[in-house]
Amino acid sequence: MRARAESCGRRSPAVRRWLAAAVAVLFAPGPAGAFTLQDLFAEKELTPKKFASRFADFEYEFAADVLPAAVFLQRRKGDCDDYAVLADLVLRHHRQTPRLIHVRMVGRVAHAVCYVTESKAYLDYNNRQYAINVERCGPSLREIATQVAQSFKANWTSVSEFSYTYEEDRKRFGVTVVKTDPPANDPDRNPTPAKASR
């Protein structure tokens, strides 16, 4: 009974890392030009292009887990998942219709982007430093995967739409398209944009 009670108090390594990062953010001074999630929510008429420009000086740093929004913003470091998930949250708050897209490529780690239906474009963490920081693209998963793979000079194998919430800290994959399947069989052949949640 005692061993069971002790094990109940232990936290998983992922939870311990998340808690340590959150504590570090709370007590670390912010860099010049830093902004918070509340700043992004409060910004008037925040477009995908304006959102991307706020991240021009962020650094790339891979992490196996999606960083909490406050940690990503304070550290000004993260990867494509951190950026895409935050874009989804913030742009949905601004009544836009973002979609999280996960592209798997041959010989590479998968890449996440945030497609914004109203802009007919996607936000890519690799393009945040350029004047053209949103990539125009058609709405189907096959079109998005093809364009993302071209930016890596790679071939894609499959692409999925997924959802994520910080509270749950879990990706939930939905519709998937496999490149070798006939395009006529794609489940999103005629995509119907979902309404932005209120």
C-alpha positions as CSV (number, residue, x, y, z in Angstrom):
1,M,0.0,0.0,0.0
2,R,2.8,2.4,0.9
3,A,4.6,1.8,-2.5
4,R,1.4,2.5,-4.3
5,A,0.8,5.7,-2.4
6,E,4.4,6.9,-3.2
7,S,4.0,6.1,-6.9
8,C,0.8,8.1,-7.1
9,G,2.8,11.2,-6.1
10,R,5.3,10.8,-8.9
11,R,5.0,12.8,-12.1
12,S,5.9,11.6,-15.6
13,P,9.0,13.0,-17.2
14,A,7.0,15.0,-19.6
15,V,5.0,16.6,-16.8
16,R,8.1,17.3,-14.8
17,R,9.7,19.0,-17.9
18,W,6.6,21.1,-18.5
19,L,6.4,22.2,-14.9
20,A,10.1,23.1,-14.8
21,A,9.8,25.1,-18.0
22,A,6.7,26.9,-16.7
23,V,8.5,27.8,-13.4
24,A,11.5,29.0,-15.4
25,V,9.3,31.3,-17.4
26,L,7.6,32.8,-14.3
27,F,10.9,33.8,-12.8
28,A,13.0,34.7,-15.8
29,P,13.2,38.3,-17.1
30,G,11.7,38.7,-20.6
31,P,13.9,39.9,-23.5
32,A,13.4,43.3,-25.1
33,G,10.4,43.2,-27.4
34,A,8.9,40.2,-25.6
35,F,5.1,39.7,-25.8
36,T,2.6,37.4,-24.2
37,L,-0.3,35.3,-25.3
38,Q,-2.6,38.0,-23.8
39,D,-0.9,40.6,-26.0
40,L,-1.6,38.4,-29.1
41,F,-5.2,38.0,-28.1
42,A,-5.6,41.7,-27.5
43,E,-3.9,42.9,-30.7
44,K,-6.5,44.6,-32.9
45,E,-7.1,43.1,-36.4
46,L,-4.3,40.5,-36.1
47,T,-3.9,38.9,-39.5
48,P,-1.8,35.8,-40.3
49,K,0.8,38.0,-41.8
50,K,1.0,40.3,-38.7
51,F,1.1,37.2,-36.5
52,A,4.1,35.7,-38.5
53,S,6.0,39.0,-38.4
54,R,5.9,38.9,-34.6
55,F,8.1,35.8,-34.7
56,A,10.8,37.0,-37.1
57,D,13.6,36.9,-34.5
58,F,12.6,33.6,-32.8
59,E,15.1,30.8,-33.0
60,Y,14.6,27.2,-34.0
61,E,15.0,24.6,-31.3
62,F,13.5,21.1,-31.7
63,A,11.6,19.6,-28.7
64,A,9.8,16.3,-28.7
65,D,6.8,17.9,-26.9
66,V,4.8,21.0,-27.8
67,L,6.0,23.8,-25.5
68,P,3.4,25.6,-23.4
69,A,2.5,28.9,-25.1
70,A,4.0,31.1,-22.3
71,V,7.3,29.1,-22.5
72,F,7.6,29.4,-26.2
73,L,6.9,33.1,-26.2
74,Q,9.2,33.9,-23.2
75,R,12.2,31.8,-24.5
76,R,11.7,32.9,-28.1
77,K,12.8,29.5,-29.2
78,G,10.8,26.5,-30.5
79,D,9.9,24.4,-33.5
80,C,7.2,24.1,-36.1
81,D,4.7,22.4,-33.8
82,D,5.1,25.2,-31.2
83,Y,4.5,27.9,-33.8
84,A,1.6,26.1,-35.7
85,V,-0.3,25.2,-32.5
86,L,0.1,28.8,-31.2
87,A,-1.0,30.2,-34.5
88,D,-4.1,28.0,-34.5
89,L,-5.0,29.1,-30.9
90,V,-4.5,32.8,-31.5
91,L,-6.0,33.1,-35.0
92,R,-9.1,31.1,-33.9
93,H,-9.4,33.7,-31.1
94,H,-9.4,36.3,-33.8
95,R,-12.3,34.5,-35.5
96,Q,-10.3,33.1,-38.4
97,T,-10.4,29.4,-39.5
98,P,-7.0,27.8,-39.0
99,R,-6.2,24.2,-39.7
100,L,-3.2,22.3,-38.3
101,I,-1.5,20.2,-40.9
102,H,1.2,17.6,-40.4
103,V,3.3,16.6,-43.4
104,R,5.5,13.5,-43.4
105,M,8.4,13.5,-45.9
106,V,10.9,10.9,-47.1
107,G,14.1,11.0,-45.1
108,R,13.0,13.9,-42.9
109,V,11.2,14.6,-39.7
110,A,7.6,15.6,-40.2
111,H,6.7,19.3,-40.5
112,A,3.7,21.1,-39.1
113,V,2.1,24.2,-40.6
114,C,-1.1,26.2,-39.8
115,Y,-3.3,26.7,-42.9
116,V,-5.7,29.7,-42.6
117,T,-8.8,29.2,-44.7
118,E,-9.7,33.0,-45.1
119,S,-6.1,33.8,-46.4
120,K,-5.9,30.7,-48.6
121,A,-2.3,30.4,-47.2
122,Y,-0.3,28.7,-44.5
123,L,2.0,29.9,-41.8
124,D,5.3,28.1,-41.7
125,Y,7.9,28.6,-38.9
126,N,10.6,28.3,-41.6
127,N,9.3,31.4,-43.4
128,R,8.6,33.7,-40.5
129,Q,11.7,35.9,-41.2
130,Y,10.8,36.8,-44.8
131,A,8.7,39.7,-46.2
132,I,6.4,37.0,-47.6
133,N,5.8,35.1,-44.4
134,V,2.6,33.3,-45.5
135,E,2.6,30.8,-48.3
136,R,-0.4,31.0,-50.7
137,C,-1.8,27.6,-51.4
138,G,-4.9,25.6,-52.2
139,P,-6.9,24.2,-49.3
140,S,-6.6,20.4,-50.0
141,L,-4.2,18.4,-47.9
142,R,-2.5,17.2,-51.1
143,E,-1.9,20.8,-52.3
144,I,-0.6,21.8,-48.9
145,A,1.7,18.7,-48.6
146,T,3.1,19.2,-52.1
147,Q,3.9,22.9,-51.5
148,V,5.5,22.2,-48.0
149,A,7.6,19.3,-49.4
150,Q,8.8,21.5,-52.3
151,S,10.0,24.1,-49.8
152,F,12.2,21.3,-48.3
153,K,13.1,20.0,-51.8
154,A,11.7,16.6,-50.6
155,N,9.0,14.2,-51.4
156,W,6.0,13.8,-49.1
157,T,4.5,10.4,-48.1
158,S,1.4,11.4,-46.2
159,V,-0.3,14.4,-44.7
160,S,-2.9,14.7,-41.9
161,E,-5.0,17.3,-40.4
162,F,-4.8,17.4,-36.6
163,S,-6.0,19.2,-33.5
164,Y,-4.2,20.1,-30.3
165,T,-5.1,21.8,-27.0
166,Y,-2.6,22.9,-24.4
167,E,-4.8,21.6,-21.6
168,E,-4.9,18.1,-23.1
169,D,-1.3,18.2,-24.4
170,R,-2.1,15.7,-27.1
171,K,-2.3,15.7,-30.9
172,R,-5.4,14.2,-32.3
173,F,-5.1,13.2,-36.0
174,G,-8.1,13.3,-38.3
175,V,-8.2,13.1,-42.1
176,T,-5.1,11.6,-43.7
177,V,-4.1,11.6,-47.4
178,V,-1.4,9.2,-48.6
179,K,0.5,10.4,-51.6
180,T,0.4,7.1,-53.5
181,D,-3.4,6.8,-53.2
182,P,-5.3,8.1,-56.2
183,P,-6.2,11.8,-55.7
184,A,-9.8,11.1,-56.6
185,N,-10.0,9.0,-53.4
186,D,-8.7,11.9,-51.1
187,P,-11.2,12.3,-48.3
188,D,-10.9,16.1,-48.5
189,R,-11.1,16.3,-52.3
190,N,-13.8,19.0,-51.9
191,P,-12.8,20.6,-48.5
192,T,-15.6,22.5,-46.7
193,P,-14.1,25.0,-44.3
194,A,-15.0,24.5,-40.7
195,K,-16.5,27.4,-38.8
196,A,-14.2,29.1,-36.4
197,S,-15.1,28.2,-32.8
198,R,-16.4,31.1,-30.8
